[in-house]
Amino acid sequence: MDLSANEPADAEVKDPFLTALGERTRALRARRGLTRKGLAKAAEVSERHLANVEMGVGNASVQFLRQLAQALNCSLAELVGDETASSPEWLMIREILRGRNDAELVQARGALASMFGAPASQAARRQRIALIGLRGAGKSTLGRALAEGWKVPFVELNRGIEALAGCTLSEIHSLYGPAAYRRYEKRAMEDTIQRFPRAVIATPGGIVSDPATFNLLLAHCYTVWVRATPEEHMGRVLAQGDTRPMAGHTGNAEAMNDLRRILESRAAFYSKADTVFDTSEMSPDAALAALREQLRDVIAV
């Protein structure tokens, strides 16, 4: 079947993602020893549409890609170009980890970090305390008071991000986008670790969103998940005059639902902290006293 008429006159107008998708599809098909007709039949898709996809000019739906992945006996991630499917070694490592429980995965992550990273010793980690959690949990208030009492520097990572970027957080997002913000966040974390062997650090709520930065934090700091109920998170932020949680929402109920979803999606990452401290229904003074007591026997500052 001659499908050359479907190709654009100028190959440079092809979308790079679609071109790469077509190349991966052809490579996976060849690895499985399937003809284009055979794959189309196995996946129950149009051979003509499959040909367009393989040439980088067909915009495939998610369902189409799902059917291809099933027929090719691969994951959807492998088909669309996930890094962990980019080489035989990645695929074999991923297969070893497939189906492992959380405890085994924690053990594997620790072993890999020891092999390829440069984690700080336990004694060094416990001289640098990092508070993680959503806005409104009390990280800045508690962190500043802890640092003052222990006579160590207090670092609010947001300020370090702004110093590196030369503009405010909102300007970073509006001018450069979230990817640039994450790069500044990682650089600020690296700078803080290098400059402050002893410190209390208040981190942005979304620091768990970037695995590289979060791994860096866990390796070099004793981490505390400072948490509260969603209602208290919202109330405290609004009481500080920060209306960002309401941005883009039509009312309090919608904003609260969004906050609960964020907390739920991040909870598994926050729970990687060395310890958890709940500030719900506690005054700032009571929370500070309780946190000091909780950390009394484990910190080394």
N, C-alpha and C positions, 0 to 999 in steps of 0.2 A: 504494500500500500504506500503510495507516494504522498507524504504529508509535507513536502517541502514548501507548499504554498502557504502553510500556516506559520512559517518562520517569518519574523520581521525582516524587512529589507536591510536594516542596520542592526547588526548583532549587538552593538554597544547600548541599545536601548533596553536590553534585557535587564530585568531586576536581578541583582547579585544573589539575593536569597533564593529566588526561584531557579536560577542557574545552578546553584549549589545543591538545591533539593533534587533537581533532575540528575545531576552527577551521582549523588548518593543512591538514588533509586536505581539507576543503571548498575552501579557497583554492587548493590545488595542483590539485585536480580541475577547478576553474573555469578556472585558468590553462591547463590542457591541453584545455579545451573538452569534457570528458567528463561524461556524466550519471552518476548514482550506479549505475544498472544497467550502463552501459558500463564503468565502472571495475571493478565487481565481476566482470564477465565477463573483462576483460583480466587482472585479477589472480588469477582463479580462486578467488574467495572468496565467502562467503555475502553476498548483498545485505542481508539482515536484520542480520547482524553488522556490516557496513560502516555501515549506518544508525545502529546503536547507538554505534559509535565516533565517527561524525561528530556525534552529539548529546552526546558526553561521558559516556556511561553504559556503554560497552563496554570491558572491559579486554582489550586486544589482546595476542596473543603476539608474540614476536620474529619468528617465521616469517611471521605474518600481516602485520606491518609491512614485512618484507622483500619480500613479494609485492606489497604496495601500492607501495613505493618503485620496484620494477622497472617496474610498470605506469605509474607517473607519471613515469618517467625522471628520478628525483631520487635523492639519496643518503639513506640511512637517517638520517644526522645531520640533514639538512634536514627530514625528516618529524617527528623528535622534538624539534626546536627548537634545534639548534646555532646559536650566535651568528653563525657565518660563513655562515649561510644566511638571515639575518634581513632582508636588503635586497638589491636588485639590484646595488648596488656591491660588497657583500661577495661575492656570487656571481661577479661578473665578475673580481674580484681573485683569488679562489680558482681560477677557471678559468685565469687567466694562469700561476699557480704550479703547476698540476697537471702532473705528469710531469717536472718539473725535477729535475736531479740535485742532490746535496748541495752541490756547489760553487756552483751557481747560486742555491740557496736561501740559502746563507750570504751571498752578494753582495746578494740581495734584502733579507734581514734587516738587513744593515748600512746599506743605502740608506734603508730605512724608519726605522731608529733615528736616522740623521742628520737626516732630515726632521722627525720628530715628537718625538724625545727630546732630551736634553741631555747626551750622553756627555762624559765627561771627556777631556781631551787625553791623548795617550800618556804624556807626562811626568808628568801628575798621576796617571794610573792606576798607574804604576810606583813611586809612593811609598806605595801602599796595597796590601799583599800579602794575598791571601785564599787559605786552604788549604781545598780541598774534597775530599770522599771519604767512604767509609763509616767508621763507628766502628771504632776499633782500628787505623787506618792510621798513627796517630802525629801527627795534626794539632795537638792541644793541646800535647804535649811539644815538638815541633819549633817550633811557633809561638811558644811562650813563650821558648824559647832564642834563636830568631832575633831576636825583639823586644828581648830583653835585650842581645844583642850589638850590635844596630844602634841602641840607645838610643831606641826608639820605643815607644808604647803597645802592649800586647797586649790584644786584645779577643776574648773567647770569646762568640760570639753567643748561645749558650744562656743565659748569665747575663743578657744584656741582655733577652732574651725574658721571663725570670722577673721581672726588675725592672719591666718594663712591665705584666705581668699581676698582679704582687703575689702570686704563688704558684709552686709548682714546675711543671716540665714535665709530670709525670704528673698533677698536679691540673688543669692546663689541659686535657689530653686527656679526663680523666674527667668534669670539671665542664662544660666548654664544647664539647668535640669538636674534631676535626681542622681544621675550617674556621676556628675561632677561633684555633687555634694558628698557622695560616698567616698570618692577619692580624697577629698579634703578631710573627711572624718578619719580615714585610715592614716593619713599623714599626721594629723593632730594626735592620734593615739600613739603612733610611733615616736613622735617628738616628745610626748609626755613621758613615756617609758624611759627614753634616753636621758631626759633632763631631771627626772624626779625619782630617785631610788626610794624615797619615803614621801608619801603623799596620800591624801584622800581625794578621790576623783568622782565627780558627778557626771554621768554619761547621758547622752541623748537617749530618749525612749526607743528609737529605732535602730540602735547600734547592733541589735541582734539580727537585723535584716541582711547584713553583709557577713557571710561566714568567715571571710579572711580577717576582718577587723575583730569579730567576736572571738575567734580563735586566739588572736593576739592578746586580747583582753584577758581571756581565761588563763593563758599561759603565764602572764606576767603580773596578775593582780589577784588578790583575794576578793572575790566578788560577793556582794550582798544584793539579793533581790528585794528591794523595798516596794511593798505592794499595799494596796488598799482596795476597798470595794469600788466598783465602777462609779457609783453615785458620789463617793468621796473624791475620787479622781476628778470628776467633772466639776463638782462644787468648788474645790480648792483652786483649780485652774481659772474658773470664771471669777472667783473672789480676788484673784491677783490681777484682774483686768485683761486676761488673755482670752480673746474671743475666737482663737483659731479652731477650737473644737466645733464651733457653730458654723464655720465657713462651709458654704455649699449645701447646708441643710435647711429644711423648711421649718424646723422646730426642735424643741428639746428632746422629744421622744426619738426622732430620727437620729439626732446626734448621739444620744445615749446608746441606741442600737449599734451605731457604727463603732463607738468606743468599746462596747462589749465584744464585737467581732474582732477588733484589733487585739484586745487583751487575750481573747481565746486563741487567736492565731499565733501570738507570741509567747504564750504561757509555757509551751514545751521548751522554748529556748531560754526564757528567763529562769526556768527550773534547773538549768545547768549551773547556776550560781552555787558557790560553796555553802551559802546559808540563806535563809529566807527570813525577812522581818516584816511583820504586818503592822501598819500604822493606823488601821481602821479604828475609829472612835477614840483616838488618843490625841491629847494636846501635844504641841511641839516639845514642851519641857518633859512630859512623861515619855514621849517617844525617844527622846535623846537619852534619858536615863536608862530606859529599857534596852536600847541598842548598845550603849556602852557596856552594860552588864552582859549582854549576849556575846559581845566580842572580847570581853576581858581576858579570857583564857586562850584565845586563838590568835590574836594579833601580836605583832612584834614591833610596833612603832613606839 
